[in-house]
Amino acid sequence: MTKHLSRRGAARTLTGTAVVALGALALSACSSGGAAQREAAEFSATYDGPAVTLSYWNGFTGGDGPFMQGLVDRFNEEHDNITVESNTVEWAEFYQKLPAAVTAGEGPDVGVMHVEQLSSNAARGVIDPVDPLLDGLGLTADDFTSAIWDAIEHDGARYGVPLDVHSLAMYYNTEHFEDAGIAEAPTDAESFAEALDALQEAGYEHPFWMPARWPGHLMFLSGQWQGGGEPYAADGSAATFDSPEGVASLEWMRSVVDDGYSPGDVAQDAQYVAFKNGETSITFDGIWQINDLEESGLPYAAAPVPAVLGEPAVWASSHQFFLPHQQSPDADKVAAAQVFIAWMSEHSGDWAQAGMIPARESVRTSGVLDGTVQEPIAEAIDTMRFLPPVPGLGTIQSETLEVAVADGVLGVRSPEAALSEESGRATSLMEENLARFGG
């Protein structure tokens, strides 16, 4: 599997079938107690106990994997009494295995997951709060955007230590732009439309391929947020992605096809492959593609996704360190795991080499991003948006919103009809979801 497919697939599992397996396993496994009954372990700034080996689970199987392993190796070199062993699997497998392993008392000592997964795993008792760890590190809302900080909370406790932020970005072929006489990256609806017209006039028939599937739904969410809308009620009670702002977003996506800028049926991943091969001029994709594009030799640059539907806003996610719930906690391992997370947070600037953006403002503004491809993306971090921390939302989104977006882009249903019908289904599922999780 190519690196870009690994990273793309990693993020896609946030809303895919892996979450279904997570729900089936964890709901049956954690009937002995919910997250509200769990106490956060006290923070140990240092570890001077006996030598321990920590099992560290993560899903960094793509181009970011070597960078993560390099950080783990450095940590091990600096700590004589702590050895961290990485267990790295595809994210889909990761989310399937974690609940069952924790229930069986065979889970990891520390791990990383996507921010969208925190609330589901917290509600099911798979992970424990980390408030004392955050307090001990001096990590407060002041060092993060409000969107990141709010996304790690569930039921009055915080469950993740933010490592990075990764969002959609606009990638553009600099040679194509030069041929078309485009001097600057487009930033809004007018300049984006002008760029597409100029590229077509320069001989690039389909300068921007519109995907029906991944990452089409992330583009849709970005557009709805740009218009000032929200896809879901914050309390998880209803789907609102059929709002006027949502309809406008999907209508714009379909218009790219109708206006002849994109082929009519772009297969999964085809838009990225076409861009990487120089067949198309612009694509919207995650910043996890940076290392793959760097290795490809393609003449390209990156910029924030243009605000084609209103104010700047873009979908984003985040990798979060977490502490798995332990049936029989080993105090030494818990303390050592906290030291490991603290060290990784303090060295999150080095993680930027993997194409990510450090979540901590103090790290992000220290110069670690100077001259990097993701630097202009990081400058727009205040425009990044996260899904609400609603347990089980990922599964519902994959079964409804993603279907509506695909049908709207492909012309199977009108954008308004697709969103209205699927939003109604999503709301029914969300009501069931609230009852399931005690909302």
C-alpha positions as CSV (number, residue, x, y, z in Angstrom):
1,M,0.0,0.0,0.0
2,T,1.4,3.4,-0.9
3,K,2.1,6.0,1.8
4,H,-0.7,8.3,0.7
5,L,-3.2,5.5,0.8
6,S,-2.0,4.5,4.3
7,R,-2.5,8.0,5.7
8,R,-5.7,8.6,3.8
9,G,-7.1,5.3,5.0
10,A,-5.9,6.1,8.5
11,A,-8.0,9.2,8.7
12,R,-10.9,7.6,6.9
13,T,-11.3,5.0,9.5
14,L,-12.5,7.7,11.9
15,T,-15.9,7.3,10.2
16,G,-15.7,3.8,8.8
17,T,-16.5,0.3,9.7
18,A,-13.8,0.1,12.3
19,V,-16.0,2.3,14.5
20,V,-18.8,-0.2,14.2
21,A,-16.6,-2.9,15.5
22,L,-15.4,-0.6,18.3
23,G,-19.0,-0.1,19.4
24,A,-19.9,-3.8,19.3
25,L,-16.9,-4.8,21.3
26,A,-16.7,-2.0,23.8
27,L,-20.3,-1.8,24.7
28,S,-20.4,-5.4,25.6
29,A,-17.0,-5.3,27.3
30,C,-17.3,-2.3,29.5
31,S,-20.6,-3.0,31.3
32,S,-18.8,-3.0,34.6
33,G,-18.4,0.7,34.8
34,G,-18.6,3.9,32.7
35,A,-16.1,6.7,32.4
36,A,-17.7,8.6,35.2
37,Q,-16.5,6.0,37.7
38,R,-12.9,6.2,36.7
39,E,-10.3,8.3,38.4
40,A,-7.4,10.0,36.7
41,A,-4.0,8.9,37.9
42,E,-1.9,11.5,39.7
43,F,0.8,13.0,37.5
44,S,4.4,11.9,38.0
45,A,6.8,14.4,36.5
46,T,9.7,12.0,36.7
47,Y,10.1,8.2,37.0
48,D,12.8,6.8,39.2
49,G,11.3,3.4,39.8
50,P,12.4,0.0,38.6
51,A,13.0,-0.6,34.9
52,V,9.7,-1.0,33.0
53,T,8.8,-1.8,29.4
54,L,5.8,0.1,28.0
55,S,3.6,-1.2,25.2
56,Y,2.8,1.8,22.9
57,W,0.0,1.3,20.3
58,N,-0.4,3.6,17.3
59,G,-1.4,3.5,13.7
60,F,1.4,5.4,12.1
61,T,2.0,2.9,9.2
62,G,2.5,5.5,6.5
63,G,5.2,8.1,5.8
64,D,4.8,9.4,9.3
65,G,5.8,6.1,10.9
66,P,9.6,6.5,10.7
67,F,9.3,9.9,12.3
68,M,7.3,8.6,15.2
69,Q,9.7,5.6,15.7
70,G,12.6,8.1,15.6
71,L,11.0,10.0,18.5
72,V,10.4,6.7,20.4
73,D,14.1,5.7,19.9
74,R,15.3,9.1,21.2
75,F,13.1,8.8,24.3
76,N,14.5,5.3,25.0
77,E,18.0,6.6,24.7
78,E,17.3,9.3,27.2
79,H,15.6,7.1,29.8
80,D,17.6,4.2,31.3
81,N,14.6,2.8,33.3
82,I,11.9,3.1,30.6
83,T,11.8,1.2,27.4
84,V,8.9,1.9,25.0
85,E,8.0,-0.7,22.5
86,S,5.9,0.3,19.5
87,N,3.0,-1.8,18.3
88,T,2.1,-0.2,15.0
89,V,-0.9,-1.4,13.0
90,E,-3.3,0.1,10.5
91,W,-5.7,2.4,12.2
92,A,-8.7,0.3,11.2
93,E,-7.2,-2.7,13.0
94,F,-6.1,-0.5,15.9
95,Y,-9.7,0.6,16.6
96,Q,-11.0,-2.9,16.3
97,K,-8.4,-4.4,18.7
98,L,-8.2,-1.8,21.4
99,P,-11.5,-2.3,23.2
100,A,-11.3,-6.0,23.3
101,A,-7.7,-5.9,24.4
102,V,-8.4,-3.4,27.2
103,T,-11.3,-5.6,28.4
104,A,-9.2,-8.7,28.5
105,G,-6.5,-6.9,30.5
106,E,-4.1,-7.1,27.5
107,G,-4.3,-3.5,26.3
108,P,-1.3,-1.2,25.8
109,D,0.2,1.0,28.5
110,V,-0.1,4.1,26.4
111,G,-1.4,5.0,22.9
112,V,-2.4,7.5,20.3
113,M,-5.8,7.9,18.7
114,H,-7.6,10.5,16.6
115,V,-9.5,13.1,18.5
116,E,-12.9,12.0,17.0
117,Q,-12.4,8.6,18.8
118,L,-11.9,10.0,22.3
119,S,-15.5,10.5,23.3
120,S,-16.6,7.1,22.1
121,N,-13.8,5.3,24.0
122,A,-14.3,7.5,27.1
123,A,-18.0,6.7,27.2
124,R,-17.2,3.0,26.9
125,G,-14.6,3.1,29.6
126,V,-11.8,2.1,27.3
127,I,-9.6,5.1,28.2
128,D,-9.1,7.0,31.4
129,P,-9.1,10.8,32.1
130,V,-5.7,12.6,31.9
131,D,-6.6,15.8,33.7
132,P,-3.8,15.5,36.3
133,L,-1.3,14.9,33.5
134,L,-2.5,18.0,31.7
135,D,-2.3,20.0,34.9
136,G,1.1,18.6,35.7
137,L,2.4,19.6,32.3
138,G,0.9,23.1,32.7
139,L,-1.2,22.5,29.6
140,T,-4.2,24.7,29.6
141,A,-6.6,26.2,27.1
142,D,-4.2,29.1,26.7
143,D,-1.8,26.9,24.7
144,F,-4.4,25.5,22.3
145,T,-7.1,26.7,20.0
146,S,-10.6,26.5,21.6
147,A,-11.6,23.9,19.0
148,I,-8.8,21.5,20.0
149,W,-9.3,22.0,23.7
150,D,-13.0,21.5,23.6
151,A,-12.7,18.4,21.5
152,I,-10.8,16.4,24.2
153,E,-13.5,16.8,26.8
154,H,-16.2,14.2,27.6
155,D,-18.6,14.3,30.6
156,G,-16.6,16.9,32.5
157,A,-13.2,15.3,32.1
158,R,-10.4,15.4,29.5
159,Y,-9.1,12.3,27.8
160,G,-6.4,13.3,25.4
161,V,-3.1,15.1,25.3
162,P,-3.0,16.8,21.9
163,L,0.1,16.1,19.8
164,D,-0.8,17.7,16.5
165,V,-3.4,19.1,14.2
166,H,-3.9,18.0,10.6
167,S,-6.4,19.5,8.2
168,L,-7.3,19.6,4.6
169,A,-5.1,21.9,2.5
170,M,-5.1,23.1,-1.1
171,Y,-2.3,21.7,-3.1
172,Y,-1.5,23.2,-6.5
173,N,0.9,22.5,-9.3
174,T,3.2,25.4,-9.5
175,E,4.1,24.8,-13.2
176,H,0.5,24.7,-14.2
177,F,-0.1,28.0,-12.3
178,E,2.9,29.6,-14.0
179,D,1.6,28.4,-17.4
180,A,-1.8,29.9,-16.6
181,G,-0.3,33.2,-15.3
182,I,-1.6,32.7,-11.8
183,A,0.7,34.5,-9.4
184,E,-0.9,33.7,-6.1
185,A,-2.9,30.9,-4.5
186,P,-6.7,31.6,-4.6
187,T,-8.3,32.5,-1.3
188,D,-12.0,32.9,-2.0
189,A,-14.8,32.0,-4.4
190,E,-13.9,34.7,-7.0
191,S,-10.1,34.0,-7.1
192,F,-10.7,30.2,-7.2
193,A,-13.1,30.5,-10.1
194,E,-10.7,32.8,-11.9
195,A,-7.9,30.3,-11.4
196,L,-9.9,27.4,-12.8
197,D,-10.8,29.4,-15.8
198,A,-7.2,30.5,-16.4
199,L,-6.0,26.9,-16.1
200,Q,-8.6,25.7,-18.6
201,E,-7.5,28.5,-21.0
202,A,-3.9,27.3,-20.5
203,G,-4.9,23.8,-21.8
204,Y,-5.7,22.0,-18.5
205,E,-9.1,20.6,-19.3
206,H,-10.0,19.3,-15.8
207,P,-8.0,21.4,-13.4
208,F,-9.8,20.4,-10.2
209,W,-11.3,16.9,-9.8
210,M,-14.2,16.7,-7.4
211,P,-14.3,13.4,-5.4
212,A,-17.6,11.9,-4.5
213,R,-16.0,9.8,-1.8
214,W,-12.9,10.5,0.3
215,P,-12.2,13.3,1.0
216,G,-15.5,14.7,-0.5
217,H,-17.4,14.7,2.8
218,L,-14.5,16.6,4.5
219,M,-14.8,19.2,1.7
220,F,-18.5,19.4,2.3
221,L,-18.1,19.9,6.0
222,S,-15.5,22.7,5.3
223,G,-18.0,24.4,3.0
224,Q,-20.8,24.2,5.5
225,W,-18.6,25.7,8.3
226,Q,-17.5,28.4,5.9
227,G,-21.1,29.4,5.4
228,G,-21.7,29.6,9.1
229,G,-23.6,26.3,9.5
230,E,-23.0,23.3,11.7
231,P,-23.5,19.7,10.6
232,Y,-24.7,18.4,14.0
233,A,-26.2,19.7,17.2
234,A,-23.5,20.1,19.8
235,D,-25.2,17.8,22.2
236,G,-25.5,15.0,19.7
237,S,-29.3,15.2,19.5
238,A,-29.8,15.9,15.8
239,A,-28.2,16.2,12.4
240,T,-28.3,19.6,10.8
241,F,-26.2,19.0,7.7
242,D,-29.2,19.7,5.5
243,S,-29.2,23.4,6.6
244,P,-29.1,26.1,3.9
245,E,-25.4,26.3,4.4
246,G,-25.1,22.5,3.9
247,V,-27.1,22.6,0.7
248,A,-25.0,25.5,-0.6
249,S,-21.8,23.5,0.1
250,L,-23.0,20.4,-1.8
251,E,-24.4,22.5,-4.6
252,W,-21.0,24.1,-5.0
253,M,-19.3,20.7,-5.1
254,R,-21.7,19.5,-7.8
255,S,-21.3,22.8,-9.8
256,V,-17.6,22.0,-10.2
257,V,-18.7,19.0,-12.3
258,D,-21.5,20.8,-14.1
259,D,-19.3,23.6,-15.1
260,G,-16.8,21.2,-16.6
261,Y,-13.9,21.7,-14.3
262,S,-14.0,18.1,-13.1
263,P,-14.8,14.7,-14.6
264,G,-18.3,13.4,-13.6
265,D,-17.3,10.3,-11.7
266,V,-14.1,10.5,-9.9
267,A,-13.2,7.2,-8.3
268,Q,-11.8,6.8,-4.7
269,D,-8.4,8.4,-4.5
270,A,-8.3,9.2,-8.2
271,Q,-8.2,12.9,-7.6
272,Y,-5.0,12.6,-5.5
273,V,-3.3,10.2,-7.9
274,A,-4.2,12.5,-10.8
275,F,-2.7,15.5,-9.0
276,K,0.4,13.6,-8.0
277,N,0.9,12.5,-11.7
278,G,0.5,16.0,-13.0
279,E,-2.9,15.3,-14.6
280,T,-4.8,17.9,-12.7
281,S,-3.8,21.3,-11.3
282,I,-5.4,21.6,-7.8
283,T,-6.6,19.2,-5.2
284,F,-7.9,19.4,-1.7
285,D,-6.4,16.8,0.6
286,G,-4.9,16.3,4.0
287,I,-1.5,17.6,5.1
288,W,-0.5,14.0,5.7
289,Q,0.2,13.9,1.9
290,I,3.1,16.3,2.2
291,N,5.9,13.7,2.6
292,D,4.5,11.6,-0.3
293,L,4.4,14.7,-2.5
294,E,7.9,15.7,-1.5
295,E,9.2,12.3,-2.5
296,S,7.3,12.4,-5.8
297,G,9.3,15.3,-7.3
298,L,6.1,17.1,-8.3
299,P,6.4,20.9,-8.5
300,Y,3.8,21.9,-6.0
301,A,2.9,24.2,-3.2
302,A,0.3,24.2,-0.4
303,A,-2.1,26.8,0.9
304,P,-5.2,27.0,3.1
305,V,-8.4,25.7,1.5
306,P,-10.0,28.8,-0.1
307,A,-13.1,30.2,1.5
308,V,-15.3,29.5,-1.5
309,L,-18.6,29.6,0.6
310,G,-18.0,32.4,3.1
311,E,-15.5,32.8,5.8
312,P,-12.3,30.7,6.1
313,A,-13.0,27.4,7.8
314,V,-11.7,23.9,7.2
315,W,-12.1,20.4,8.5
316,A,-9.4,19.2,10.8
317,S,-8.5,16.3,13.1
318,S,-5.8,15.7,15.7
319,H,-3.7,12.8,17.1
320,Q,-4.1,12.5,20.9
321,F,-2.1,10.6,23.4
322,F,-4.3,8.6,25.8
323,L,-4.0,6.3,28.8
324,P,-5.9,3.0,28.4
325,H,-8.0,1.8,31.3
326,Q,-6.2,-0.9,33.2
327,Q,-8.1,-3.7,35.0
328,S,-5.1,-4.1,37.4
329,P,-3.1,-0.9,37.2
330,D,0.7,-1.2,37.6
331,A,1.6,2.1,39.3
332,D,5.2,2.1,37.9
333,K,3.9,1.6,34.3
334,V,1.3,4.3,34.8
335,A,3.9,6.7,36.0
336,A,6.3,5.8,33.3
337,A,3.6,6.2,30.6
338,Q,2.9,9.7,31.9
339,V,6.6,10.6,31.6
340,F,6.6,9.3,28.0
341,I,3.5,11.4,27.1
342,A,5.1,14.5,28.7
343,W,8.3,14.0,26.8
344,M,6.5,13.5,23.5
345,S,4.4,16.7,24.1
346,E,7.5,18.7,24.8
347,H,9.2,17.4,21.6
348,S,6.1,17.8,19.4
349,G,8.0,20.3,17.3
350,D,10.1,17.4,16.0
351,W,6.9,15.7,14.9
352,A,6.4,18.5,12.4
353,Q,8.9,16.6,10.2
354,A,6.1,14.1,9.6
355,G,4.1,16.9,7.9
356,M,1.9,17.6,10.9
357,I,1.2,20.9,12.8
358,P,2.1,20.9,16.5
359,A,-1.0,21.4,18.6
360,R,0.7,23.5,21.2
361,E,0.8,27.2,20.3
362,S,4.1,27.6,22.3
363,V,5.7,24.9,20.1
364,R,4.0,25.9,16.9
365,T,5.3,29.5,17.2
366,S,8.8,28.6,18.2
367,G,10.1,28.5,14.6
368,V,9.9,24.7,14.0
369,L,7.6,25.3,11.0
370,D,9.7,28.0,9.4
371,G,10.2,27.2,5.7
372,T,8.0,24.0,5.8
373,V,5.3,23.2,3.4
374,Q,2.7,23.2,6.2
375,E,3.8,26.6,7.5
376,P,1.0,28.6,5.6
377,I,-1.5,26.0,6.7
378,A,-0.5,26.4,10.4
379,E,-1.0,30.1,10.1
380,A,-4.7,29.4,9.5
381,I,-5.1,27.1,12.5
382,D,-7.8,29.3,14.0
383,T,-10.0,28.4,11.0
384,M,-9.8,24.7,11.7
385,R,-13.0,22.9,12.8
386,F,-13.6,19.6,14.6
387,L,-16.7,17.4,14.7
388,P,-18.5,17.7,18.1
389,P,-17.2,15.1,20.7
390,V,-20.3,12.9,20.5
391,P,-19.8,9.2,21.2
392,G,-20.6,7.0,18.2
393,L,-21.0,9.9,15.7
394,G,-18.4,8.6,13.3
395,T,-20.5,5.5,12.4
396,I,-23.6,7.6,11.8
397,Q,-21.8,10.0,9.6
398,S,-20.4,7.3,7.4
399,E,-23.9,5.8,6.9
400,T,-25.6,9.1,6.2
401,L,-23.7,12.3,5.5
402,E,-21.1,10.6,3.4
403,V,-23.8,8.9,1.4
404,A,-25.6,12.2,0.8
405,V,-22.4,13.9,-0.4
406,A,-21.5,11.1,-2.8
407,D,-25.0,11.1,-4.3
408,G,-25.1,14.9,-4.6
409,V,-21.7,15.0,-6.3
410,L,-22.6,12.2,-8.7
411,G,-26.0,13.6,-9.5
412,V,-27.9,10.6,-8.2
413,R,-30.0,12.8,-6.0
414,S,-30.2,16.6,-5.9
415,P,-28.1,18.1,-3.1
416,E,-31.2,19.3,-1.2
417,A,-33.0,16.0,-1.5
418,A,-29.9,13.9,-0.6
419,L,-29.1,16.0,2.5
420,S,-32.7,16.2,3.7
421,E,-33.3,12.5,3.5
422,E,-30.0,11.5,5.0
423,S,-30.2,14.1,7.7
424,G,-33.5,12.7,8.8
425,R,-32.0,9.2,9.0
426,A,-29.0,10.6,10.9
427,T,-31.2,12.3,13.5
428,S,-33.1,9.1,14.2
429,L,-29.8,7.3,14.6
430,M,-28.4,10.0,16.9
431,E,-31.5,9.8,19.1
432,E,-30.9,6.1,19.5
433,N,-27.2,6.8,20.0
434,L,-28.0,9.2,22.9
435,A,-30.1,6.6,24.6
436,R,-27.3,4.0,24.1
437,F,-24.7,6.2,25.7
438,G,-27.0,7.6,28.4
439,G,-27.2,11.1,26.9
